[in-house]
Amino acid sequence: MILRLSQKLNARIKGGMLSALPLHENPFLDWSAQAFAVERAEYVLVSNTRSLFSMVLADVVFADTARFTERVLGVIRAALEGAGHGATDRPTAPAVEPVRLAKSLDRSVTGSMNELIAHATALLADGDSSVTAVGVRLNDVLLSALARGGSVAYGKPQDAFAELVATRNDDRPSSEWS
């Protein structure tokens, strides 16, 4: 699994020198993360690198990479199960493999995550939504990075992720989902 960190987040967890890695061959095992603050509270946005399907972490312990990655994996599993893509759904259940930390993939992903952070900041500042609810709402935001071309200029992370799941279900036999 690849976990791509922003420079700010990498400095916070003392991740050391990050290398640039290509997209993981399994799109469900490639995630990006950025830290942000709302008022005095610290949060982390975690997004699937390919689909930008996202969740927000609160009360993050930035002590070390092992604790941080363990927390991120738990939140990813919980969010996928909450969205109906959990342990019973083979393609999105995170495989058991080491987590490799890497640099952010490209400006398109970083820019889209910055836009999602702006939405999350507004929602969290209102105080009317839980962190989980904010993550769910972020997956309904229109993003130009997810445009399919033609007359469709924007896409939603939840739709892009569902399309990934459908594509993977159609392309591979069930024995290859790990």
C-alpha positions in Angstrom: 0.0 0.0 0.0 1.2 3.5 -0.8 0.4 6.4 1.5 1.3 9.7 -0.2 2.0 12.5 2.3 2.1 16.3 1.8 5.4 17.9 2.9 3.7 19.5 5.9 2.2 16.2 7.1 5.5 14.3 6.5 7.3 16.9 8.6 4.7 16.5 11.4 5.1 12.7 11.6 8.8 12.7 10.9 8.5 10.5 7.9 12.0 11.3 6.6 12.9 11.6 3.0 10.0 10.6 0.7 10.5 9.1 -2.7 8.3 9.5 -5.8 6.4 6.4 -6.6 4.1 5.6 -9.5 0.5 4.8 -8.9 0.0 1.4 -7.2 -1.3 -1.2 -9.7 -4.2 -1.7 -7.4 -6.0 1.6 -7.2 -7.5 0.7 -3.8 -4.1 0.6 -2.3 -3.0 4.1 -3.2 -4.0 6.9 -0.8 -2.9 10.5 -0.3 -3.0 12.5 2.9 -2.8 16.2 3.9 -2.9 17.9 7.3 -5.0 21.0 7.9 -6.3 22.9 10.9 -9.7 24.4 11.8 -9.4 27.0 14.5 -7.1 25.1 16.9 -8.0 21.6 16.0 -5.8 19.4 13.8 -7.2 17.2 11.1 -6.0 15.1 8.2 -7.7 14.6 4.9 -7.2 11.1 3.4 -8.2 10.6 -0.2 -7.9 7.7 -2.6 -5.4 8.9 -5.1 -7.2 7.8 -8.2 -10.9 8.6 -7.2 -10.4 11.3 -4.5 -12.9 9.3 -2.3 -12.1 11.0 1.0 -12.4 10.9 4.8 -11.3 13.2 7.6 -9.4 12.2 10.7 -9.6 14.2 13.9 -7.5 14.0 17.1 -4.6 12.7 15.1 -1.4 11.7 17.0 1.5 12.9 15.0 4.1 11.1 17.3 5.4 8.7 14.7 4.8 7.1 11.4 3.7 3.7 12.7 0.9 5.1 14.9 -0.2 7.5 12.2 -0.4 4.8 9.5 -2.2 2.5 11.8 -4.8 5.1 12.4 -5.1 6.0 8.7 -5.7 2.3 7.8 -8.4 2.0 10.5 -10.2 5.1 9.2 -10.0 3.9 5.6 -11.5 0.6 6.6 -14.3 2.2 8.6 -15.1 4.7 5.9 -15.2 2.0 3.2 -17.4 -0.2 5.3 -19.7 2.8 6.0 -20.0 3.5 2.3 -20.8 -0.2 1.6 -17.3 -1.1 0.3 -15.9 -2.8 3.3 -14.6 -6.2 4.2 -17.4 -8.0 2.4 -16.4 -6.3 -0.8 -13.2 -7.9 -2.0 -11.8 -5.1 -4.2 -11.7 -2.4 -1.5 -10.7 -4.4 1.5 -7.1 -3.3 2.1 -4.6 -6.1 1.5 -2.0 -7.0 4.1 1.1 -5.5 2.7 3.6 -3.0 4.1 2.7 0.7 3.9 5.1 2.7 1.8 5.3 6.4 2.4 5.7 8.5 -0.7 5.6 12.1 -2.1 2.3 13.5 -3.4 1.5 12.2 -6.9 0.9 15.4 -8.8 -0.6 18.9 -8.8 -4.0 17.6 -9.9 -4.4 15.4 -6.8 -2.9 18.1 -4.5 -5.1 20.8 -6.0 -8.3 18.7 -5.7 -7.4 17.8 -2.1 -6.8 21.5 -1.3 -10.3 22.2 -2.7 -11.7 19.4 -0.5 -9.9 20.8 2.5 -11.6 24.2 1.9 -15.0 22.5 1.9 -14.1 20.5 5.1 -12.8 23.6 6.8 -16.1 25.4 6.1 -18.2 22.4 7.3 -16.1 21.9 10.5 -16.1 25.6 11.3 -19.9 25.6 11.3 -19.8 23.0 14.1 -23.0 21.4 12.8 -21.4 18.3 11.3 -19.4 15.4 12.8 -16.0 14.6 11.3 -17.6 11.4 9.8 -20.4 13.4 8.2 -17.9 15.9 6.8 -16.1 13.0 5.1 -19.3 11.8 3.6 -20.3 15.2 2.3 -16.8 15.7 0.7 -17.5 12.6 -1.5 -20.4 14.5 -3.1 -18.3 17.6 -4.1 -17.9 18.2 -7.8 -14.2 18.2 -8.9 -12.9 19.1 -12.3 -10.0 16.5 -11.8 -12.6 13.8 -12.1 -14.1 15.0 -15.4 -14.8 12.2 -17.8 -14.4 14.5 -20.8 -16.9 15.5 -23.4 -19.8 17.3 -21.9 -19.1 16.2 -18.4 -16.8 18.8 -16.9 -16.9 17.6 -13.3 -17.2 14.4 -11.3 -17.9 13.3 -7.7 -15.4 11.2 -5.7 -18.2 8.8 -4.6 -19.1 8.2 -8.3 -15.4 7.8 -9.3 -14.8 5.3 -6.6 -17.9 3.3 -7.5 -16.7 3.3 -11.1 -13.3 1.9 -9.9 -15.1 -0.8 -7.9 -17.3 -1.7 -11.0 -14.3 -1.8 -13.3 -12.3 -4.0 -11.0 -15.2 -6.4 -10.5 -15.6 -6.7 -14.3 -11.9 -7.0 -15.1 -10.6 -9.7 -12.6 -11.5 -13.1 -11.4 -12.4 -13.2 -7.7 -9.2 -15.1 -6.9 -7.0 -12.1 -7.9 -8.4 -9.6 -5.3 -5.5 -9.1 -2.9 
